Amino acid sequence: MATAAATTAPLDAVTYAPPKRQRVDSIDLLRGLVMVIMMLDHVRDYFSAATFQFDPTNLGKTTAALFFTRWITHFCAPVFFFLAGTGAYLRRTRGATNAELSRFLISRGIWLIALELTVLRFLITADFFPHGVYVGQTIWALGWSMIVLAGLIYLPLSAIVAIGGALVAFHNAFDGLKLPPCGPGAPQCGGGDLLAYFLHVQAMLQLRPGLNFFAFYPLIPWIGVMSLGFAFGRLYTLDAEVRRRMLLRLGFGLIAFFVLLRATNLYGDPNRWSIQPRAGFTILSFLNVTKYPPSLLYLCMTLGPAILLLAFLERERRSAIGHFFVTYGRVPLMYYVLQWVWAHGLAFPAHKLAGKPTDALFLLHNNSPDALAHAGFSLPVVYLVWIAGVIALYPICARYAALKRRRNDWWLGYL
């Protein structure tokens, strides 16, 4: 445990250096929890009949059950990016120099980007041809965020907080940015316009005829989230009780900030809430914030409760359920890849056995309205497949987590 003197250390000081192999269970537990929830979102993508026909956050078409099945998964990406930054800070407290940490972040970032554009592209879209559509989503943005963080770690922690905070807080000021069309069939866009799309606007971009890129996760806010997560790691060099009080204040503060700013409808999200014919749907409208790119309010709504939960997870004494989530939290990339295999791979035989068309399972293709109308299953089936997948993948992930505990091979840090 850290000493009380840690609370008076300079901002950039590392006052508590855990043993090289030690991990923070509460962080792994929270990461594992959101990874398990994330699988629900991806199973929904391939198994929910409603998802093939409309956005479950479309209040004119959705139900409360569909909405919250989607809404609960909003917590996954922000927490994953935030804790990736925290993990980088903790790596430094375990003895890595800035140069070593920077090299690791750059190499791992490049590896993640390559993985997104090859293996994950096939697992997600079932498309293995070199032409067609490439998608930049979670792992793509995670990789670029790590590469940027590799440079930011040389700055004082206060500067990292300022940069990360500015990216998160002010990017919505550019929501009205007008960019020329860069999609299929449009004139070839210049590099500056393409960069603006990559950084801030979700869009399908034509790189050349026959080769398109879907900028699914615009980068700017995610870089800010990871940077703030890196600075957040400083709390884990403090005394446990001091840290817990700070986590409670920060978590409640972000939640209060979300509620107050959202109520004004003035700033922080391009999607304004409104009074709905049904009172319950007014609450849904209030919670229906923007993920692509993640708005300021979206990030406050998700990271506030996550930080608050961390304060309580610190006192979790490794119960069976806690150990279950910690295991997944220690092998996030392995689990991430496997859950796509489960969700998308199982969808094909499930549709075949049910006599449903499989055309809609080839994402980003021009699927016929008839195929979309008859694809998918009811929501209970989605939950059944999700729970079965979480249970089925556990033995593999537990074995890999045990391997990482026993060995310190360099390549284990990349999986």
C-alpha positions as CSV (number, residue, x, y, z in Angstrom):
1,M,0.0,0.0,0.0
2,A,1.2,3.5,-0.7
3,T,2.2,5.8,2.2
4,A,0.3,8.9,3.2
5,A,3.2,11.0,1.9
6,A,2.1,10.1,-1.6
7,T,-0.8,12.5,-1.4
8,T,1.6,15.5,-1.2
9,A,3.9,14.4,-4.1
10,P,4.3,16.7,-7.2
11,L,1.8,16.0,-10.0
12,D,4.2,14.1,-12.1
13,A,5.9,12.1,-9.4
14,V,5.6,8.4,-9.2
15,T,5.3,7.6,-5.5
16,Y,4.2,4.0,-5.6
17,A,5.9,1.5,-7.9
18,P,4.0,-1.9,-7.7
19,P,6.0,-5.0,-8.4
20,K,6.6,-5.7,-12.1
21,R,4.0,-8.4,-12.4
22,Q,1.3,-6.8,-10.2
23,R,-2.0,-5.7,-11.7
24,V,-4.8,-3.5,-10.3
25,D,-7.8,-5.9,-9.9
26,S,-10.4,-3.2,-9.9
27,I,-9.3,-1.9,-13.3
28,D,-9.2,-5.4,-14.8
29,L,-12.6,-6.1,-13.3
30,L,-14.2,-3.0,-14.8
31,R,-12.5,-3.7,-18.2
32,G,-13.8,-7.3,-18.1
33,L,-17.3,-6.2,-17.3
34,V,-17.5,-3.8,-20.2
35,M,-15.9,-6.4,-22.5
36,V,-18.7,-8.8,-21.6
37,I,-21.3,-6.2,-22.2
38,M,-19.6,-5.3,-25.5
39,M,-20.3,-8.8,-26.8
40,L,-24.0,-8.2,-26.3
41,D,-23.8,-5.3,-28.8
42,H,-22.0,-7.4,-31.4
43,V,-24.4,-10.4,-31.0
44,R,-27.2,-7.9,-31.4
45,D,-25.6,-6.7,-34.7
46,Y,-26.0,-10.2,-36.3
47,F,-28.9,-11.7,-34.4
48,S,-31.5,-9.0,-33.8
49,A,-34.2,-8.8,-36.4
50,A,-34.9,-5.2,-35.4
51,T,-31.3,-4.1,-35.9
52,F,-31.4,-5.2,-39.6
53,Q,-34.3,-2.8,-40.1
54,F,-33.7,0.3,-38.0
55,D,-31.4,2.0,-35.4
56,P,-32.5,0.8,-32.0
57,T,-32.0,4.4,-30.7
58,N,-34.5,5.7,-33.2
59,L,-37.3,6.8,-30.8
60,G,-39.9,6.7,-33.6
61,K,-39.4,2.9,-34.1
62,T,-37.7,1.4,-31.1
63,T,-39.0,-0.1,-27.8
64,A,-37.6,0.5,-24.4
65,A,-36.0,-3.0,-24.4
66,L,-34.3,-2.5,-27.7
67,F,-33.1,1.0,-26.7
68,F,-31.6,-0.1,-23.4
69,T,-30.0,-3.2,-25.0
70,R,-28.1,-0.7,-27.2
71,W,-27.7,2.0,-24.6
72,I,-26.0,-0.2,-22.0
73,T,-23.3,-1.0,-24.5
74,H,-22.4,2.7,-24.9
75,F,-20.2,2.3,-21.8
76,C,-17.9,-0.2,-23.5
77,A,-15.7,1.9,-25.9
78,P,-15.2,4.9,-23.6
79,V,-14.2,2.7,-20.7
80,F,-11.9,0.6,-22.9
81,F,-10.1,3.6,-24.3
82,F,-9.9,5.3,-20.9
83,L,-8.4,2.3,-19.2
84,A,-6.0,1.7,-22.0
85,G,-4.5,5.1,-21.2
86,T,-4.5,4.2,-17.5
87,G,-2.8,0.9,-18.3
88,A,0.0,2.8,-20.1
89,Y,0.5,5.0,-17.0
90,L,0.7,2.0,-14.8
91,R,3.2,0.4,-17.1
92,R,5.5,3.4,-16.5
93,T,5.1,3.1,-12.7
94,R,6.3,-0.5,-13.1
95,G,9.7,0.7,-14.3
96,A,9.3,1.4,-18.0
97,T,11.1,4.5,-19.2
98,N,9.4,7.0,-21.4
99,A,11.4,5.8,-24.4
100,E,10.4,2.2,-23.7
101,L,6.8,3.1,-23.1
102,S,6.7,5.2,-26.3
103,R,8.2,2.4,-28.4
104,F,5.6,-0.1,-27.0
105,L,2.7,2.3,-27.7
106,I,3.8,2.9,-31.2
107,S,4.5,-0.7,-32.1
108,R,1.3,-1.9,-30.4
109,G,-0.7,0.9,-32.2
110,I,0.7,-0.2,-35.6
111,W,-0.1,-3.8,-34.8
112,L,-3.7,-2.9,-33.8
113,I,-4.3,-0.9,-37.0
114,A,-3.0,-3.8,-39.1
115,L,-5.2,-6.2,-37.2
116,E,-8.2,-4.0,-37.8
117,L,-7.6,-3.9,-41.6
118,T,-7.0,-7.6,-42.0
119,V,-8.2,-10.2,-39.6
120,L,-10.9,-8.1,-38.0
121,R,-12.1,-6.8,-41.3
122,F,-12.9,-10.4,-42.3
123,L,-14.4,-11.4,-39.0
124,I,-16.7,-8.3,-38.9
125,T,-17.8,-8.0,-42.5
126,A,-17.1,-11.5,-43.9
127,D,-15.2,-9.7,-46.7
128,F,-11.7,-10.9,-47.5
129,F,-11.2,-9.4,-51.0
130,P,-8.5,-6.6,-51.2
131,H,-10.9,-4.3,-52.9
132,G,-14.3,-3.1,-51.5
133,V,-14.7,-1.5,-48.1
134,Y,-12.3,-1.2,-45.2
135,V,-13.6,-0.1,-41.8
136,G,-11.8,2.0,-39.2
137,Q,-13.6,1.3,-35.9
138,T,-12.7,0.5,-32.3
139,I,-9.3,-1.1,-32.8
140,W,-8.3,1.3,-35.6
141,A,-9.0,4.3,-33.3
142,L,-7.3,2.6,-30.4
143,G,-4.2,2.0,-32.4
144,W,-4.0,5.7,-33.6
145,S,-4.7,6.9,-30.0
146,M,-1.8,4.9,-28.7
147,I,0.5,6.3,-31.4
148,V,-0.4,9.8,-30.4
149,L,-0.1,9.1,-26.7
150,A,3.4,7.8,-27.4
151,G,4.4,11.4,-28.1
152,L,2.2,13.0,-25.4
153,I,3.8,11.0,-22.5
154,Y,6.9,13.2,-22.8
155,L,4.9,16.2,-21.7
156,P,4.1,17.2,-18.1
157,L,1.0,15.4,-16.8
158,S,-0.8,18.8,-16.5
159,A,-0.2,19.4,-20.2
160,I,-1.6,15.9,-21.1
161,V,-4.7,16.7,-19.1
162,A,-5.1,20.1,-20.9
163,I,-4.7,18.5,-24.3
164,G,-7.0,15.5,-23.6
165,G,-9.6,17.7,-21.9
166,A,-9.6,20.2,-24.8
167,L,-10.1,17.4,-27.4
168,V,-13.0,16.0,-25.4
169,A,-14.6,19.3,-24.4
170,F,-14.4,21.4,-27.5
171,H,-14.6,19.0,-30.5
172,N,-18.4,19.5,-30.6
173,A,-17.8,23.2,-31.4
174,F,-16.9,21.8,-34.9
175,D,-20.1,19.8,-35.4
176,G,-21.3,22.2,-38.1
177,L,-18.1,21.8,-40.1
178,K,-19.0,21.6,-43.8
179,L,-16.9,19.2,-45.8
180,P,-17.1,18.3,-49.5
181,P,-18.5,14.9,-50.3
182,C,-15.8,12.3,-50.4
183,G,-17.8,9.1,-50.8
184,P,-18.2,6.7,-53.7
185,G,-19.1,8.5,-56.9
186,A,-18.0,11.9,-55.6
187,P,-15.0,13.8,-57.0
188,Q,-11.7,12.8,-55.5
189,C,-11.1,14.7,-52.2
190,G,-7.9,16.3,-51.2
191,G,-5.8,15.1,-48.3
192,G,-6.9,17.8,-46.0
193,D,-10.6,17.0,-46.5
194,L,-9.9,13.3,-45.9
195,L,-8.0,14.1,-42.8
196,A,-10.9,16.1,-41.4
197,Y,-13.2,13.1,-42.0
198,F,-10.7,10.8,-40.3
199,L,-10.5,13.1,-37.3
200,H,-14.0,14.3,-36.7
201,V,-16.8,13.1,-39.1
202,Q,-18.1,9.6,-39.6
203,A,-18.4,8.9,-43.3
204,M,-17.8,6.5,-46.1
205,L,-14.8,7.8,-48.0
206,Q,-13.6,6.9,-51.5
207,L,-9.8,6.4,-51.5
208,R,-9.8,5.5,-55.2
209,P,-12.4,3.9,-57.5
210,G,-13.4,0.5,-56.1
211,L,-11.6,1.1,-52.7
212,N,-13.5,2.7,-49.9
213,F,-12.9,3.4,-46.3
214,F,-15.6,3.8,-43.7
215,A,-14.3,6.2,-41.0
216,F,-16.6,4.6,-38.4
217,Y,-14.6,5.9,-35.3
218,P,-13.4,9.6,-35.9
219,L,-10.2,9.9,-34.0
220,I,-10.1,13.3,-32.1
221,P,-12.3,12.5,-29.1
222,W,-10.9,9.0,-28.6
223,I,-7.3,10.4,-28.5
224,G,-8.5,12.8,-25.8
225,V,-10.2,9.9,-23.9
226,M,-7.0,7.8,-23.8
227,S,-4.9,10.8,-22.9
228,L,-7.2,11.6,-19.9
229,G,-7.1,7.9,-19.0
230,F,-3.3,8.1,-18.9
231,A,-3.4,11.1,-16.5
232,F,-6.1,9.2,-14.5
233,G,-3.5,6.5,-13.8
234,R,-1.8,9.0,-11.4
235,L,-4.5,8.3,-8.9
236,Y,-3.2,4.7,-8.6
237,T,0.0,6.0,-7.1
238,L,-2.0,7.5,-4.1
239,D,-3.1,6.1,-0.8
240,A,-6.2,3.8,-1.4
241,E,-8.6,5.9,0.8
242,V,-7.5,9.1,-0.8
243,R,-7.9,7.6,-4.2
244,R,-11.4,6.3,-3.3
245,R,-12.6,9.7,-2.2
246,M,-11.3,11.3,-5.4
247,L,-12.9,8.6,-7.5
248,L,-16.3,9.3,-5.9
249,R,-16.0,13.0,-6.4
250,L,-14.9,12.7,-10.0
251,G,-17.6,10.1,-10.8
252,F,-20.5,12.1,-9.2
253,G,-19.1,15.3,-10.7
254,L,-19.2,14.0,-14.2
255,I,-22.7,12.6,-13.8
256,A,-23.9,15.9,-12.4
257,F,-22.2,17.8,-15.2
258,F,-23.9,15.5,-17.7
259,V,-27.4,16.0,-16.3
260,L,-27.1,19.8,-15.9
261,L,-25.5,20.5,-19.4
262,R,-27.8,18.0,-21.1
263,A,-30.8,19.7,-19.6
264,T,-29.9,23.0,-21.2
265,N,-29.7,21.6,-24.7
266,L,-27.1,24.3,-25.4
267,Y,-23.9,22.4,-26.1
268,G,-22.2,19.0,-25.8
269,D,-24.2,16.9,-28.2
270,P,-25.6,17.6,-31.7
271,N,-28.7,15.4,-30.9
272,R,-31.0,17.5,-28.7
273,W,-33.5,15.9,-26.4
274,S,-37.2,16.7,-26.4
275,I,-40.4,16.0,-24.7
276,Q,-42.0,12.8,-26.1
277,P,-45.6,11.7,-26.2
278,R,-44.8,9.1,-23.6
279,A,-43.1,10.1,-20.4
280,G,-40.8,7.2,-20.5
281,F,-39.6,8.0,-23.9
282,T,-38.7,11.5,-22.8
283,I,-36.1,9.9,-20.5
284,L,-34.9,7.9,-23.5
285,S,-34.6,11.1,-25.5
286,F,-32.5,12.6,-22.6
287,L,-30.2,9.6,-22.7
288,N,-30.0,9.4,-26.4
289,V,-26.6,11.1,-27.0
290,T,-24.2,10.8,-29.9
291,K,-21.5,8.1,-30.2
292,Y,-20.1,8.8,-33.7
293,P,-18.0,10.8,-32.9
294,P,-18.5,10.5,-29.1
295,S,-19.9,13.8,-27.9
296,L,-18.8,15.5,-24.7
297,L,-22.1,14.5,-23.1
298,Y,-21.8,10.9,-24.3
299,L,-18.4,10.6,-22.6
300,C,-19.6,12.3,-19.4
301,M,-22.6,10.0,-19.3
302,T,-20.5,6.8,-19.6
303,L,-17.2,7.7,-17.9
304,G,-18.8,9.2,-14.8
305,P,-20.6,6.0,-13.7
306,A,-17.6,3.9,-14.7
307,I,-15.3,6.0,-12.5
308,L,-17.8,5.8,-9.7
309,L,-18.0,2.0,-10.1
310,L,-14.2,1.8,-9.8
311,A,-14.5,3.4,-6.3
312,F,-16.7,0.5,-5.2
313,L,-14.8,-2.3,-7.1
314,E,-11.7,-1.5,-5.1
315,R,-13.3,-3.2,-2.1
316,E,-14.4,-6.3,-4.1
317,R,-12.6,-9.2,-2.5
318,R,-12.1,-11.5,-5.5
319,S,-15.5,-13.3,-5.3
320,A,-16.2,-16.0,-8.0
321,I,-18.0,-13.4,-10.1
322,G,-15.2,-10.9,-9.6
323,H,-12.6,-13.4,-10.7
324,F,-14.7,-14.2,-13.8
325,F,-14.7,-10.6,-15.0
326,V,-11.0,-10.0,-13.9
327,T,-10.1,-12.9,-16.2
328,Y,-11.7,-11.3,-19.2
329,G,-10.2,-7.9,-18.2
330,R,-6.7,-9.3,-18.4
331,V,-7.0,-10.7,-21.9
332,P,-9.1,-8.0,-23.7
333,L,-7.7,-8.3,-27.2
334,M,-7.9,-12.1,-27.2
335,Y,-11.5,-11.9,-26.0
336,Y,-12.3,-9.1,-28.5
337,V,-11.2,-11.2,-31.5
338,L,-12.9,-14.4,-30.2
339,Q,-16.3,-12.7,-29.6
340,W,-16.4,-11.7,-33.3
341,V,-15.8,-15.3,-34.2
342,W,-18.7,-16.3,-31.9
343,A,-21.2,-13.5,-32.9
344,H,-20.7,-13.4,-36.6
345,G,-19.6,-17.0,-37.2
346,L,-22.6,-18.5,-35.3
347,A,-25.0,-16.2,-37.1
348,F,-24.5,-18.0,-40.4
349,P,-25.6,-21.5,-39.3
350,A,-28.3,-20.0,-37.1
351,H,-29.9,-18.2,-40.0
352,K,-29.5,-21.3,-42.3
353,L,-31.1,-23.6,-39.7
354,A,-34.0,-21.1,-39.3
355,G,-34.5,-20.8,-43.0
356,K,-33.5,-17.1,-43.0
357,P,-31.4,-15.3,-45.6
358,T,-27.7,-14.9,-44.8
359,D,-27.2,-12.1,-47.3
360,A,-27.6,-9.4,-44.6
361,L,-24.7,-10.9,-42.6
362,F,-22.3,-9.7,-45.3
363,L,-22.0,-6.2,-43.8
364,L,-21.5,-3.0,-45.9
365,H,-22.9,-4.7,-49.0
366,N,-26.0,-3.5,-50.8
367,N,-28.4,-5.9,-49.2
368,S,-31.9,-6.2,-50.6
369,P,-34.8,-4.8,-48.4
370,D,-36.3,-8.4,-48.5
371,A,-33.2,-9.9,-47.0
372,L,-33.0,-7.3,-44.3
373,A,-36.7,-7.7,-43.5
374,H,-36.4,-11.4,-42.9
375,A,-33.0,-11.6,-41.2
376,G,-32.5,-11.9,-37.5
377,F,-34.3,-13.2,-34.4
378,S,-36.2,-11.9,-31.4
379,L,-34.5,-10.1,-28.5
380,P,-34.6,-13.1,-26.2
381,V,-32.6,-15.1,-28.7
382,V,-30.0,-12.3,-28.8
383,Y,-29.6,-12.5,-25.0
384,L,-29.4,-16.3,-25.1
385,V,-26.6,-16.3,-27.7
386,W,-24.8,-13.6,-25.8
387,I,-24.9,-15.5,-22.5
388,A,-23.9,-18.7,-24.2
389,G,-20.9,-17.0,-25.8
390,V,-19.7,-15.4,-22.6
391,I,-19.7,-18.8,-21.0
392,A,-18.2,-20.6,-24.0
393,L,-15.2,-18.3,-24.4
394,Y,-14.2,-18.3,-20.7
395,P,-12.1,-21.5,-20.7
396,I,-10.0,-20.2,-23.6
397,C,-9.5,-16.8,-22.0
398,A,-8.8,-18.3,-18.6
399,R,-6.0,-20.4,-20.1
400,Y,-4.5,-17.5,-21.9
401,A,-4.7,-15.3,-18.7
402,A,-2.9,-18.1,-16.8
403,L,-0.2,-18.1,-19.5
404,K,0.3,-14.4,-19.2
405,R,0.7,-14.8,-15.4
406,R,3.4,-17.4,-15.8
407,R,5.4,-15.9,-18.6
408,N,6.8,-12.5,-19.5
409,D,7.4,-13.0,-23.2
410,W,7.4,-9.7,-25.1
411,W,4.8,-10.8,-27.6
412,L,2.2,-11.4,-24.8
413,G,1.9,-7.6,-24.5
414,Y,0.5,-7.5,-28.0
415,L,-2.3,-10.0,-27.5
